Each structure stands twice: as structure tokens, then as C-alpha cells.
Amino acid sequence: MVIELWRALGVEPQGLLAEAGPPSLLGVPLLGRPLEAERLRRQGIDRAAVAVGDNAARERLAAALVRLGFALPPAVHPAARVSPSAEIGAGSVVLPSAVIAAAARVGPLAIINHAAVVDHDAALEQAVHIGPGAVLAGEVRVGARSLVGAGAVVKPGVTIGADVLVGAGAVVVRPVPAGLRVMGVPARPV
Ligand SMILES: CC(C)(COP(=O)(O)OP(=O)(O)OC[C@H]1O[C@@H](n2cnc3c(N)ncnc32)[C@H](O)[C@@H]1OP(=O)(O)O)[C@@H](O)C(=O)NCCC(=O)NCCS
């Protein structure tokens, strides 16, 4: 997803770092393990993206890259719609058909997946993942590292704490405290 996103923006990724994997992915060569990042930085490479689905792992890896001096630019697919008054944090990705509405604030390292909607004045902390087709209504808040599953809906103004997992298809109508897993309609802790 991330390789194709950067290509859609006219940027060809030069290489991948991964613990293991095939010699190349979608034509991008594997250059080594994540530990090699320091060597690449010394060679003058200064931009990176963290293509890791696990929110906490993405946050840790990004922090290590920033310490090494890499910039993590955000990437918004040309087929996404982002309001000019919305903010997108460093290292965040916005995939095709996603909508980010007026005055919404997406923190760093977010994944706003295909066709997700982040409506007006919503505020997302760092390293969240809003799943495909999920809808965050206006003024919703989402805490750091939380995952809102595919097709879930969050009612206007509801606050979701940090490290929450909202199950696919859930309808969240009340605040969700940090660390909980909720699912169903209406969403309840499980
Ligand atoms: C909620 C969730 C985390 C539960 O995962 P899990 O612990 O592996 O749960 P299981 O698949 O073992 O299912 C356990 C029970 O919960 C039910 N269940 C699972 N997911 C559910 C959901 N989203 N809504 C309602 N019920 C659900 C199952 O039917 C099962 O019920 P049963 O015991 O009566 O048969 C997961 O199903 C989910 O929705 N994850 C979100 C993934 C996602 O959308 N990611 C987006 C990125 S692509």
C-alpha cells in the first residue's frame, strides 16, 4: 500500500528495510534489516516511511528513525479528499477515497485507510489507524495508537481513549476509556 501510495505521488521508493522478506517487493529492493537505517542515513538518505500496521510498533520505529535524523513526510493519495483547513501529521498516510473534512486534525503516523471518513473538527492523536470505510463523525477524538476497525462508525463528539480497539462494524455511541476493546452495535466492551 505504502509503495503504491508514494508511486502515485511520483516518488519511487529506493529500498526497503525489514527483518525478513523476499529480495524485493513490488519491484523495490530489500536493502537490509531495520538496523541498517543508520548506515543509509550516513549515505545521505534523509526521508523514510514506516509501513507497519501495528500501531505501537510503527510509533517505536518512527521514533528511532527521527532520532537518526530522517524526515517522515506525510503522504496523501491524489484520490483522497483532504480539506485545505485539515492538518495531517508527519509520517501519516491517507489512502484512496478517504475524506478528511474541515478543521480535522490528524496527528503523526496515522493510517487513514481506503474510504475512511474523518469528519469536521475531529482530532486524532499519534499512530492511530482508521480502518477501511470507517466513519468518524464531527468532533470525534481518538487517542494514541487506537485502531478503529473496518466499517465502524463513531457518533459525533465521542472520545475514544488511547490504545483502544474498536471492532469492525461497531457503532460507538459513548466514550471509550483507554485500553479497552469494544465491538457490536451499540459498541460494548468485550
Ligand atoms: C474485534 C476483533 C478484534 C476480535 O478479534 P478476535 O479476538 O480474534 O475475535 P474472534 O474472531 O476470535 O471472535 C470472537 C467472538 O467475537 C465475535 N466478533 C469478532 N469480531 C467481531 C466484530 N467486529 N463485531 C462483532 N462480533 C465480533 C466473533 O463472532 C466471535 O463470537 P462467538 O464467540 O460468539 O463465535 C476483530 O474481529 C476485529 O473486528 N478487528 C478489527 C480489524 C480491522 O477492521 N482492521 C482494520 C485494518 S485493515
The ligand as a Gaussian input file, in Angstrom:
#p B3LYP/6-31G(d) Opt

LIG

0 1
 C      -12.999000      -7.315000      17.406000
 C      -11.820000      -8.175000      16.952000
 C      -10.512000      -7.516000      17.391000
 C      -11.957000      -9.527000      17.621000
 O      -10.930000     -10.333000      17.191000
 P      -10.686000     -11.774000      17.898000
 O      -10.369000     -11.571000      19.339000
 O       -9.696000     -12.508000      17.058000
 O      -12.115000     -12.405000      17.862000
 P      -12.624000     -13.749000      17.162000
 O      -12.559000     -13.629000      15.677000
 O      -11.935000     -14.898000      17.829000
 O      -14.144000     -13.747000      17.585000
 C      -14.553000     -13.840000      18.955000
 C      -16.053000     -13.616000      19.005000
 O      -16.327000     -12.237000      18.714000
 C      -17.151000     -12.130000      17.544000
 N      -16.635000     -10.994000      16.787000
 C      -15.405000     -10.848000      16.259000
 N      -15.279000      -9.659000      15.696000
 C      -16.442000      -9.020000      15.862000
 C      -16.909000      -7.739000      15.468000
 N      -16.103000      -6.874000      14.808000
 N      -18.151000      -7.400000      15.807000
 C      -18.972000      -8.270000      16.471000
 N      -18.571000      -9.500000      16.873000
 C      -17.327000      -9.861000      16.555000
 C      -16.991000     -13.456000      16.809000
 O      -18.106000     -13.732000      16.012000
 C      -16.825000     -14.406000      17.959000
 O      -18.100000     -14.637000      18.514000
 P      -18.503000     -16.085000      19.050000
 O      -17.511000     -16.385000      20.160000
 O      -19.908000     -15.910000      19.539000
 O      -18.374000     -17.010000      17.912000
 C      -11.742000      -8.332000      15.414000
 O      -12.726000      -9.262000      14.953000
 C      -11.954000      -7.042000      14.668000
 O      -13.065000      -6.623000      14.362000
 N      -10.813000      -6.386000      14.340000
 C      -10.774000      -5.189000      13.558000
 C       -9.888000      -5.430000      12.347000
 C       -9.987000      -4.306000      11.363000
 O      -11.056000      -3.889000      10.950000
 N       -8.838000      -3.788000      10.976000
 C       -8.765000      -2.686000      10.057000
 C       -7.468000      -2.683000       9.390000
 S       -7.458000      -3.435000       7.804000

